[in-house]
């Protein structure tokens, strides 16, 4: 049976989510909640995937615990893969890590501000009813909750984090380090292309801070390094544009393979051919990102290590 809403949350926020689930039901909404909707004996992973697939809205409960939860991040990745309407609900304020920040760019949050009052639940329920009962594109809420693709850097950076980094079995701290480096790298690449097209002044810095721990040239200040000749600038632009096009192709291939993985559910671990294909696609993507990192290093005097860490991790995975 399909539900209108899938609730994604951290178990540490269970008390609030139980109230949220009850309130949505009280206001006539069908919300899926793993504490009540996974029958005994069902495979957890397959049930979660099916629940997200059949829902219309992905309700993401944000808190300090939620942004550190690998399960929440993977559910968010799947919701985006399925083009679900993502509605972030802030239960407790917390900094959003780079990986999730990419996926939530341009989306307005519904803020409980730590107050689970009947009034707040009623306001959220009314907004969700409005979305569900409005023709697609007619509701004001669709325009503020639908993820917006901005430039190539945001698009591909978000997909790389969601399709390559998040699914890996590395700890959250390591993932966030890599994601921070990727956030800067894709922003720097897009920043340079915008400079070449005259949309940004060469004196304007990259809009994302240089990642902590990055190796920097003594003159690096998040702006183009001085003294780069025009031929080198034109060559760098051509290479970056080409790499973005290649990433688009390989990310589409990877997404197709991940769709097959999802459809096979719990049997996927035994499918060695599919797993090797997914690994190979990820390695190709990371190779292209390493090339981008070398170009960015020459342009901005900043060398990030997260891409190398990611490549080493993928190389170390069993065949």
N, C-alpha and C positions, 0 to 999 in steps of 0.2 A: 504493500500500500504506500502510495506516495504522500509526501508531506510538503507543506508550503515552505517550511523554514527548517534549516539545519543549524543547530547551535554548536559552535566550536568553542571550546573553553579549556582551561587548566583545572585539574581535579582540586587544586588548592582553592579554587573559587566555587566549589560545589554548592555551598550554602546559598550564595547569591543566585547561581544558575538554577537551582531548584525553585526559588521564588520566581525567577524570570520565566521558567517553563510553565509554572502554574498560572502566572498572570497572563501569558499569551493564550493559554487554553481558555481561561476565564473570559477573555475578550474575543473568543471565537476563532482563534488561529490554530492551525495544525502545525505543531513544532516537534521536530525529531530531537530526542534527547537520549544519549546512550545509557543513562541510568535506568531508563524505563522501557527502551525500545529495542534492546538486543536480547532476544529470547535465549534461554539457557541452551548451550550446545552449539550456537551459531559461531562461525569463525568471525572474530572481531574485525579483521581487516576487510573482508569481503562485505560485511554488513555496513561498515562505515562508507566504503566506496559506493555501494548501492544507494545509501541514504543521501549522499551528496548528489549523485547522478539524478535522482528523482525529485530533488528539492528545487524550489524556484529562487529562494533567497538563502544566502550563506551569512548567518548572523555570527560575527566574530566578537567574542567577549575579550576585551583587552585589559590586561593587568600586568604587574611585574612578573608574575608567575607565567602568564600566558605567552609573553614574548620570549621566554626561555624554554618553552615546551616544544620539543621536536615534533610531537604529535600535532600540535596546533599548526605549526609551520607546514607540515606535510598536507594537512587538510586544506589549508589556504592555497597551497600549490595546486591541489586537485580541483578546488573550486574555480580557480582561475583557468586551469586547463579546460574545464567544462563551461567556461564563459558564464558562470553564475553571477547574479547580482550580489555584490559583497557589501554588507552593512556592518561597519565597525561600531561596536558599543563599548564605550570606555567605562569600566567599572572602577578601576583605580588608575590614576594617571601614572604613566611610565614613559621613559624614552623609547622610541621605536627603533629597533636595530635596522641597519641598512637593508638587509634582505627584505624585511617586511615593509620597510618604508617605500621601496620601489613598487611593491605590489599595491600599496594603498595610496599611491600618489594621486592627488586630485579628488580624493573622496572625502566628503564631509562626515565627521564622526558624530554619533549620538552620545552625548556625555551625561552619565548618571552622577558624576562627581562624587562617588562614594555614597550616594543617597538612594537606597532602594525603596523609595516612597511609592504609594499607589498612584500618585500623580505622574511620576516619571514613567512607570510601567504603562499607564494609560496613554501618555503622549507617544511612546514608542509603538504601542499596538495600533494607535490611530494612523501613524505614519506608514506602518507596514500594510495595513488594510488599504490605504490609499494607493500604494504601489501595486499591490496584488489585483486591485479592482480597476486599475487604469489601463487603457490601451497602451501598448509599449511606445514610449516616446512622448506620451501625453502628460505624464505625471512630473511635477517639479522634482520629486524625489529621485526619479531615474537619472536626471541630469547631474545630481550631486553624489549619487552612490555608485553609478556605473564607473568602473576603472577607465581612466582616460589615457590613451597612448599619446605621448607628446612627441619628442624627437626620437631619432634612431637610437641614441645612447640610452635613453630611459627604457625604450622598448626592448632592446637586446640585452642591456644590463639586467633588467628585471627577469627576462626569460632565462638568462644564464644562471642567475642565482636560484631561480625556482626549479629549473630542469637539471642543473648540473650539481650545484652545491648542496642544497637542502636535502635531497634524497640520500646523500652519503652518510655512512655511519660514523661520522666524526663528531666530537663534542661541540657544544654550542659556542664555546669561547673560540675555538679554532675556526668555526664557520663564520662567526662575526668578524674575525680578523680578515679572513679572505673577502668577505662581503664588503668590508670597509675599503679595502684596496680596489676591488672591482668598481665600487661606486665612484671612487675618484678617477679611475682609469677611463671608464666610459664617459664620464662628465668631461674629462680633459680632451678626449678624442672629439666629442661633439663640439666643445668649446673651440678647438682649433679649426674645425670645418666651418663653423660660424664666422670665425675671423676671416678665413679665406674667402667667404662669400660676402663679406662686408657687413654682416649683421651685428658684429661685436668688434669693439676697438681692440687692437693688439695689446693695449695697456691694461685691459680689463683682466682681472685674475679669474682662474677657474672657480666656478661658484661653489665648489666642494673643497673643504680644507684638505691639505696634504695629510695623508694617513700617518698616525703615530708610528714610529719605527721605520718609516721609509728612509732610504739612503738618499741624501740630497747633495747636489752640487753646491759649493759655497755661495754661489750667486742665485740659487733657485729661490723664487718667491711666489710660486704658483702662477707665474706669467711666462710667456714665451721667452726662452733664453735669448739674450742679445747676440747679434752677429751672425745669425743663420742666413745664408744666402738664399736668393729667390728660387734657384733651381732645387735646392734641398727642400724648401717649403712646398713647391709644386709636387715634388716626388712624394713627400710625406702625405700630402692631401690625396693624391691618386691611390696610394697604398691603403690608406685608411678607408676610403670609399669602397675599394675593392674588398677589403676585409669585412666591412659591414655587409656587403652583398653575400659573401661566402657564409658569414654567420647566419644570415637569414635562411639560406638553403639548409645548412646543417642543423639548425634549430628546428626547422620544419621536419627534417628526417627523424630527429630525436623525439619530437613530440609524437610523431606517428608510431614510433617504437614503444613509447611510454603508454600510448593508447592501447596497444596490443597487450602490454604488461598488465594494465588495469583490467582489461576485459578477461584475462586469464585468471585473475584473482590469486588464490592461494596456491595454484599449481605452477606459478611462474618460476619459483626458485629451482625447479627441476628442469626448466627449459634452458639448457646451456647455450644453445645457439642464439636465442633472443637476448640473454644476458650479455653475451660477448658482443653482440651487435650494439646494444645500448652503451656498453663500455667504450667501444670503438668510436661511436659518434661523439661521446663526451670528450675523448682524447683528441679528436680532430678539432672540436670547438676550442678546447683549452690551448691547443697549438696555435690557433689563429689569435687567441687572446694574448698569448705570449709575444707574438709578432707585434700586436698593438702596443704592448707594454714597452717593447724596445723602441718603437717610434716615439711614444710619449716620453720616454727617458731622454731621448735626444732633443725633443722639443722643449721640455720643461725642466730637465735636469733632476728628475725624480725617478728613483727606481723602487718599485714595489716588489715585495717578495711573495705576496699571497698567491699569485698565479703559479709560481714555481712550486709552492707548497701543494697546491691543488693538483698540479701535474704529477708530482712525486706520489701523492696519495693514490691517484688513479693508476699509475704504473705499478704500484704495490698490491693492487687488488688481485685476487686469484683468478686464473683463467677457467 
